[in-house]
Amino acid sequence: MEAILEEALSLDENGIESFLRTDYEPLVKWLDERFEVELTAMTPSQIFDAVPLNDVNYELRIDPARATKANFQASSISRRELLKSISDHWGLHLEIKYDDGGLPTAVQVTSR
């Protein structure tokens, strides 16, 4: 298994800010909060249930064949950077879904 995160950490600010872009301030704050992460032997189906990503709802529509395990480790990373790294590693598309009132309801995760 490999440790993934270099590509997320090396992104320029404009590149990462456009990933999962939203004007909903509580979600922006949640996405940009920094923390230490050590997720080991995770599959795409498991990682969205793990702390610190499990605070929001995810609609998973992914190909189970992409279930290779990977490690994600960093001493300081935002959820947005981590989710971008996960997206890039497994070839997933993440998109925020909204209700009729414009409030975010879930992050939809699909295979590319």
N, C-alpha and C positions, 0 to 999 in steps of 0.2 A: 504494500500500500504506500501511497505517496502523500506527502504533505503539500497541500495546495494553498496558495494565497499570494504568491509573488505578483501575479498579474493584477489582482485587485489593489494591492498596495502600491503598485507602480503607475496606476492610472492618474492622469492629470485631473485637476479638480473639476473642470467642465465635463469630462467624460463620466465621472462617477455621479455628479449631481444630476445628470440627465437620466440616470438609471432609477426607475420607480419614482419618477417625478410626480409630485403632488403639491397642492396648495393647502392641504389640510394640516395645519400646524402641529397638532398632537402626533400625527403620523410622521411628519418631518422630524420632529424631536426624537421619536422612537427610532427611526431609521438611522439618524446621525449620532446617536449616543455611542460612545466608545467603551470598550471593555476588553478583557482578556478572554481568549477562546481556546479550548482544546477539545475538539470533537474528533474522536478516533473510530475507525472502522464503521463509518456511516455510509448508508446507501441513500439515494435520493428520497426514497419513501420514509426513511427514518429521520433525516436531518431536520425536517420542518417541525417535528415534534420535540426537538431538543432545545434546552435552554441555551442561548437567549433568544431563539427565534420563535418559540411557541406561544408568544403573547398575542399573535394575530391569527385570524382564520386563513387557511390555505385551501384552495380548490385544486386538488392534484389530478391532472390528466396526463400522466406520464407513461412512457413505455417501460414496463418492468425489465426489459432486456438491458436497460441502462443501469442496472443495479450493482455495478462494480463499487466496491468499498473504497473510501478515501478518507484521509485525515485532513482536518483544517485546524491550524494552530497559528495564533498570533498573540503578541503581548498587548497590542493596542489596535483595535479595528472597529469600525462602525458596522452596524447591522447591514447598512446599504452596501458597504464594501464586501462583507461576507456573502450576502445574497448575490452580488454580481459575480464573485468568484465561483460560487456554487453553480450559477447559471452558465458561466463560461466553461467550467470543467465538464459538466454533464450535458451541455448543449440544450439547456432549458430556456424557455421564454417565460418571464415573469411579468405580470401586468396587474395593476391595481384595478379592482372592480368597485363600482359605486352604486348606491341605491338611487332612487328617483329624486331624492333630496340633495344629492351630491356628496353624501357621506360615504367614506370607504367601507366596504363590507368584507372584502377578502382580497388576497393575492392569488390570482389564478396562475398555476404552474402547468405548462404544457411542454411536451417534447417538440424540439424544432425539427 
